Every structure is written in structure tokens, then in C-alpha cells.
Amino acid sequence: MAQDPLCLLCVEPRFPGRLGAVADWLVRTRGYRCWFYCNGVGPRDHWPPSTGRGLEVVRFEVGGVARERSVPWTRSLERGLCYAYGAWEVLEARRPGPIDVVLGRSHGLGSTLFVPAFAPRAPIVNLFDYYYLPRSYDLADDLAHRLPPDYVRWRQSANAMDLLDLENGVLPWTTSEWQRGLFPPEYRDDFFVQHDGVDLRRFRGEPRRAGSRSRAIAGRSVPEGALVVSFIAPEPDRLRGFDRFLSLSNRLIRERADVICVVLGGGPVRRGLDVEHFGADFGTLALRDDPPADPARLWMLGAVSPETVAELLRTTDLHVYPSRPFVPSRSLFEAMAAGAPVLAWDAEPVREVLDDGRTGRITPADDPERAALLALDLLADADTRQAIGEGAAAVSRERFDRDRCLSRLAGLLDDLAKRSYSPAIGGR
Amino acid sequence: MHVLFLHRAFPSQFGHLAVELSERFGWRCSFLAEEMGSCPPPSPKLLEQVDLHRLPPGPDLGRGVTHWMRAHEVAVELCRRQADYLRGRPDLRPDLIVGHCGLGPVLFLDVEIDCPTISYCEYYHQPRMGDLTYRVDLPPVELSPFYPRSINATTLLGLVACDSGYSATESQRRSFPSRFLPKIEVHFDGIDTDLYRPRPRGPMTIAGRSIPEDARVISYVSRGLESMRGFDLFLQLARRLMRHRPDVLAVVAGSEWSYYAWDRLHVGRPSFRDWALERSPVDPSRILFLGQVEPEVIARLLSRSDLHVYPTVPFVPSWSLFNAMACGAVVLGSDVEAVREVIEPDTSGLVAPLFDLDAQFDLARRVLDDPAAFSPIGRAARERIEQRYSLDVCIPRLRDYFERVASEGARPG
């Protein structure tokens, strides 16, 4: 029987990760009580407000192969099982309860897999990011002619944990139709598709007026009259198209003396998807291959706080989203929420979000010249930028407002928690 | 038609199928395996008829018992080596590939070969209160909450990757998640009803020991004498029957190894057989352990059996169940779906709840006290196998199925 308020168990490899904001919203607006089980914890300035005030963070350790920085691809599942086991160990030791509903994000690490061993009657909702296709999307399209056989095999095998999670949970959740369509047809109809939304309040500010107001980003003053072109990614990597951005930024800097390009994010490539650069600092490598046309006008600000992200997006004149086809980034939605005009590289997941010409501009993925011309046109046309930015902000309010998005999720969670859930029992 | 069978061991369950397809229909059957199996061992005829390919030795992933977290790695590694082998053998290009879904599925092959693939869907483990975790009467095992929840990973990948799947029985098919059932057909692979047949009763010798003509023989046959197949429960029943009738002789075929479950962890010692015997001591002169024996010996035993006991947990129905019925034996099985699908209770066999020794004893006693009264059940069992599960019935159906999938071609990747 569900308690009042609802008790939520969140499990994700890192806090706040992606579920931190969701849990925070549920705690603050719905009065949930939440235990957030994680292995790693991000910097405090990324923690949501309810942390420690209804949202309790509990860390679990991982053992075995999960302690290693990287493992042979054939041991990917084992790594995930170590995480799942670590979460279970701490659950069993601390015995939080009662748990009405479980929200997990496996991210390939399957953290909720063994939760039913502790709480067999708690329904599990898992957030799924990405199902790897052997030779399509993300970087596979670019690497088509030099995909090592083992890389293709890893891509198939890497789905093992997601498949286990799909069977282990009662409701799979993903944030876009494109992501849902990647999963095997046998699972697609089960999915709840709902973006987790953007906190629009973070991006409210004075109306944009092209390049005239005084602005500062992370303490650096933007010269009056300058046009800011932005790129944001946790790590400026190839998957998110930092190489594309660099090429574009050099062109823009050469063509216009008033352009400043700002890059947020830093650190080595953490996604195994980029088999050629995993563990390397792709940003540095890309800058070596394509040196900045004017280093003074390419601001590499590294990893920053969410506030600085918001600060940049509130002031940018053009946000560039040159990602390879992959899960749409949080920064894309935040840029739209901030009313920034977005120039994105064409891909199915982008087309699901942006309406070319109305809420953003979409450029063919294989035509850098076209991208440069579009960007230059936009930079030259404040009215169009304004109109597109306002269109994006309107869509953001309609489709990606966190209050709206998570209300739907909360309705489902409430409903699941009220139902008498009986796990499958074998031995039929 | 050229079929390539993939399995860790040769011949496994595909060996006899390859022979039948080759003998009956002239198909070319190739087999790619890592090791030569011993249960059953390949016959000379099999070796002659099948185009056998052996994988070169792979990396040492820790021989013997695999840690549960590494089971998937072992399977994926096998798939990787299979794919590498086929990449290096462009001459080996079949019309159809058939592989075991859980042990080494048909993964990674689409890169190498453009032909349809079929997964043999033997079983999908239940997360709780099923197969591996059904024996709640045994001391608990620490990994029981975890292993059943992770062991299906390879199977799921194989299900997604294949063009079609088949299970041998409906109960096996229904063990899989319902979302995959439309992809899985039921095709039993056939019992050799010439080998497994009723035989005239008379004095006989098995494994050097003569079986008196008037002895009441209760038989138990399993690849391993283990908990999932209820070996300890069989002993409890045998003990009571021996007390009830002085002429009862138990004959047991199977190795001491536990193939499926965690008997070593349940009982804290290597031999589940010895543990079970200590708990249910049986007069050694009245129980005969044959070990693993040739099919011919099994066939003679089952045709002589007055009562074949099959106390399995819900799991894949054993060959021995079908073989015993084909031999006309009266089978007393556990009352689980897998058994009920094969046996029509009280018509072609008997069933009793797995943990209800009294009910089992009552049925068994009645059979042994008056075998003639139950002989119609044995005849009905034989008839059922002939009509539904014999090679003559099943192999043409499998041929049709294989041909259909091959003709439809591989799904676009």
C-alpha cells in the first residue's frame, strides 16, 4: 500500500546525473521523499536545491571490474552487474523503506537490476538513453568504412544491460520518439516517451537585443557590439561535433571581426563510443589539427557551473549544435528555453526538436560551407535571430517546460505506486 | 540446402538433427563448435555425415565453473570467435544458420554472412520462484537473487538478433517474455522411436548387474544427479517404496555433476548425490548407479522400468521423459507445466506435486502393486510419442520450418 508522501528510490551511477533534477522536482512540488543511490557524486554547485531536504543521497561502492578505468568490451555487462550489485548491497544494509516506486537510469550500468531482490513489490521505471545499432548513428555513420569488427560487436553487446533492464522494469521511459525507435520493435510500444524538461526559470532574463548590451560570461566581459557564438558539451568531443564547431568558428572569426566563440565543457572523452579517442582530450587534439584563427576570440572556458551555462545561453547570439546523431543534449533544450537561435546539424533527433526556419536552423550534416553560410546569414540578421529564438522559446514553453513534462511523469508514478504490483513468478 | 549449426559443444542437441536432415533430405549440414561433447558423445556415423568445424583454442576465461557475472562474457567471446572463424572461411557460406540462443547466440554473424539466422530458444530463466530458484526447500544460495536476473542477457541479445526462433515445446516457448512469443515457433526435434521402444520383458543385465525378472524396477535418468531434476526427491520416494515392497530395485543413470543449479553451494560439498544419499539412505544392494551410459543402455533400462520417476522443477523437459514414454514406461512426473504438456495426467502418465511425497508415494505404490492395471498408461505414452514427438513426425516439420525461414531471407539489419 502506498504511503503518503510517496517514497521514491532513485538509482543512477552518478548524482545528480539526469535523474537528480527529476527527483528534486518530485520532492519540491509533489512532496515525495527520495533516496538517491549513486556511486559517484558531482560537484556541489550541480546539486539540486532539495538535496539534503527530502532528497537524500546515498553512495554505494562498486567492486571487481567496475573499479577499472576500462575493460575489454566483452566484459561490459560484468561491469554493469558490479554497479547493480553495489546498489543492492547498500540497499540491503540500510534497508530504506517503504519504497513505493523506483526510478532508475541504467546508462548501461543497470543499477536497478537487483532492486527487486530487496523490494520485490516496488514497480521500477527506468529511463533509457540509447540503444546501439551496430553500424548506424552517433559516430558509426562517420566511421562506416573503418569500423573495426570488434567495435561493431561491442555495439551489439553493449545493449545487454538495457535489455535486462527492459525486462526487469514495469515501465520503460525515454525522452524522444527517435530514442524509442532505436529499441527493438518488441519493446517500442511499451515506452513512455516524455522529455524530462527544462527549468525555464533559470533562463528568464532581459529580452535579447543583438550585440548591444554589456555582457559578461564567467566573469569575462564581452566587448560591446560583439556577437557571441556558443558551443556546450560536457566534454568537447567528436560525438557532439566539437570538430565541426571548430571549423565553423574559424570561418566565422575570419569573416567577421565582431564574433566571439565560447566553448563550455572540458575533459577527456568518456564515452566508449569514440573508440579512436576514448580517454583522450579531443578538444586539445582538435585544436591542434585546426588551430584557432584568433585565439583571443575563441574562449575555451572548460567545465563550468549550471549558472554559467545559463548565463551564456541567455546572452549568446547563436548557439551551435553540431552533434552527430545521438541523444539530444540538454544544452540544446536549454538554448531553446533561453530563446537563443540554434543552428543544428541535420539528424533525425534534431528534426524531432527543431522546426527549420521557425524554431531553429538545420544545416546538412555533410556540407560545412552551407553551415557557414547559414551561420553568417543569421549573424547578419538580428531580426531573424530574434524571431527564431522567440519561436524556440515558445516551443520550449509548450513542450519542454519541466513543470509540464514532469507532471505527466508524476501522474504515472503516482498511478504505479497505487496499483498492487505483483512481480512475475516462475514455475508456471 | 546448407545449414550451419552453432553450439559450444558438438553434437549437443543439434547433432541428431543434422544427421536426420542429411539422411532424409540430402541436406548439407555443417557444425561449428568449440569442443567435443560427451553427453551424448558423437557417434562415428555423426562424424561421418556432418561437416564439422572446430574453433581454434580461445582465451582462457577461467576454465571450470564460471563466475556468474562472467557468464555473458564467455558467451560473447564464443560468438566473437565464431564470427572471426567465418570471416576467415569464405567457403563456408550456408543458406541458414541455427544457433543456441543462450549458450552462444547468433550474434555478430550478419557482418560476415548474409543469410537468415534461427535461434534455438531452449529456455528463459525466471527471476524468482522458478527453475534455478524453485528448490526453496534446500539451503539458500547467496547468488540466487542475482544470477537469474542476469543470466538471460545473452538470450535476449540472441532473440533480438535472430530472424526467427524455435523452442522444442510450448512450455519452453512460454518461458520467454510474451513480447517475443510471435517470433518463436514450437518444433520438437524428434525421438528415435526405433531405439526407444517397448521391449519384451525378461531377465536382463544392465552394467554387469542382472535384474531379476520379478523385480519392480523404478528408474531415474538425468544428465546429472542434481536438485533441479529432483534426484534427492527421487531417493526419498525410492526409500519409501523399498520399505513398502521388498522387490523394488532402483536404477539410476546420470553423472554426479550438477549441470544446471548450484548444488555445490546449496549443500556445501562437491557431490549432491552423496548429500542426498546421506539424507535418504538407501540399501546399496537395492540401488544401482550406472553413471552416464550409452543411449542403448538407457533404452533397455527404460523399457524394463516398471515406474520411471521424473521429479523435475519447472524447467526444460528432459529427453528422458520422452524416451521413457517412448519405451512404454509408466512415468510419474512432477505436476509442472513442462510435464503436463507432454503427459496427459492419468492417461499417458501420472503427475504429483513436486514436494508432496505422500501423493507421489501413493501413486507409485499403486503402479508397483499392480503394474498390469497401469499398462494402458504406458501404451498411451508410447502412442503419444509416436504421434507427436517421433522423428518421423518432427523432422519433416523442422525441415519445412528451416526452408521457410531460409527462403524469406535475412531481415534488413
HADDOCK unambig.tbl for C-alpha pairs under 7 A between the chains (distance, minus, plus):
assign (segid A and resid 74 and name CA) (segid B and resid 73 and name CA) 5.20 0.50 0.50
assign (segid A and resid 74 and name CA) (segid B and resid 76 and name CA) 6.34 0.50 0.50
assign (segid A and resid 74 and name CA) (segid B and resid 77 and name CA) 6.58 0.50 0.50
assign (segid A and resid 75 and name CA) (segid B and resid 73 and name CA) 5.57 0.50 0.50
assign (segid A and resid 78 and name CA) (segid B and resid 69 and name CA) 5.29 0.50 0.50
assign (segid A and resid 78 and name CA) (segid B and resid 70 and name CA) 6.04 0.50 0.50
assign (segid A and resid 81 and name CA) (segid B and resid 69 and name CA) 6.72 0.50 0.50
assign (segid A and resid 114 and name CA) (segid B and resid 146 and name CA) 6.38 0.50 0.50
assign (segid A and resid 117 and name CA) (segid B and resid 145 and name CA) 5.59 0.50 0.50
assign (segid A and resid 153 and name CA) (segid B and resid 108 and name CA) 5.87 0.50 0.50
assign (segid A and resid 160 and name CA) (segid B and resid 153 and name CA) 5.35 0.50 0.50
assign (segid A and resid 160 and name CA) (segid B and resid 157 and name CA) 6.37 0.50 0.50
assign (segid A and resid 163 and name CA) (segid B and resid 153 and name CA) 6.91 0.50 0.50
assign (segid A and resid 163 and name CA) (segid B and resid 156 and name CA) 6.61 0.50 0.50
assign (segid A and resid 164 and name CA) (segid B and resid 150 and name CA) 6.85 0.50 0.50
assign (segid A and resid 164 and name CA) (segid B and resid 153 and name CA) 6.00 0.50 0.50
assign (segid A and resid 184 and name CA) (segid B and resid 160 and name CA) 6.79 0.50 0.50
assign (segid A and resid 186 and name CA) (segid B and resid 179 and name CA) 5.63 0.50 0.50
assign (segid A and resid 186 and name CA) (segid B and resid 180 and name CA) 6.63 0.50 0.50
assign (segid A and resid 425 and name CA) (segid B and resid 128 and name CA) 5.87 0.50 0.50
assign (segid A and resid 425 and name CA) (segid B and resid 129 and name CA) 5.70 0.50 0.50
assign (segid A and resid 425 and name CA) (segid B and resid 130 and name CA) 6.92 0.50 0.50
assign (segid A and resid 426 and name CA) (segid B and resid 126 and name CA) 5.10 0.50 0.50
assign (segid A and resid 426 and name CA) (segid B and resid 128 and name CA) 6.05 0.50 0.50
assign (segid A and resid 426 and name CA) (segid B and resid 129 and name CA) 5.13 0.50 0.50
assign (segid A and resid 426 and name CA) (segid B and resid 130 and name CA) 4.07 0.50 0.50
assign (segid A and resid 427 and name CA) (segid B and resid 129 and name CA) 6.34 0.50 0.50
assign (segid A and resid 427 and name CA) (segid B and resid 130 and name CA) 4.47 0.50 0.50
assign (segid A and resid 427 and name CA) (segid B and resid 131 and name CA) 6.75 0.50 0.50
assign (segid A and resid 427 and name CA) (segid B and resid 314 and name CA) 5.05 0.50 0.50
assign (segid A and resid 428 and name CA) (segid B and resid 336 and name CA) 6.87 0.50 0.50
assign (segid A and resid 428 and name CA) (segid B and resid 337 and name CA) 5.94 0.50 0.50
